[in-house]
């Protein structure tokens, strides 16, 4: 193979990578825009045209990437779940004591609701939409199971190095309880933002969390 052919093959490879990157960037923008619109307008009030216009692309191109609105919303929900848990767990895993872990979990909850209330509200709406859509329900359930799996791995690792004390057989139950507490508090904070900064209300919550995670052997 001559140098001209080698350069030609190399040029084709670069062009393909550039096209792939451009496509990925477009899809990322569409998903980001979809999450934002759904959070602000709700599922029923967000149309394919709204998403196409806000993404700066044609409706035809949007349908090239996604079959229909349900398909797009399912992908956007997966994307939103992943981003939220990557960000949240990235902060939580830096804790080195039960107190740090509990305090970080509380701050992550407050931050998620305070800085991105629309997405927090969207999760509750998507649960309702999932009752009517098998695809959205599947993605919603998978998002929760992924969160449980990732938290389980994190907590079991923290337990193995002595940061917290959780029986391995009970870890999933503890995590589901914590998630129930998380989402229950989130919906209350969305309804009444005063709760976020009322330190008195967080004292018993912090105590309950510590009692479930603190290493009693210390």
Buried (B, 14 or more C-beta within 10 A) or exposed (E): EEEEEEEEEEEEEEEEEEEEEEEEEBBEBBBBBBBBBBBEEBBEEBEBEBBBBBBEBEEEEBBEBBEEBBBBBBBBBBBBBEBBBEBBBEEBBEBEBBBEBBBBBBEBBBBBBEEBBBBBBBBEBBBEBBEEBEBBBEBBEBBBEBBBEBBBEBBBEBBEEEBBBBEEEEBBEBBBBBBEBBBEBBBBBBEEEEBBEEEEBBEEBBEBBBEBBBBEEE
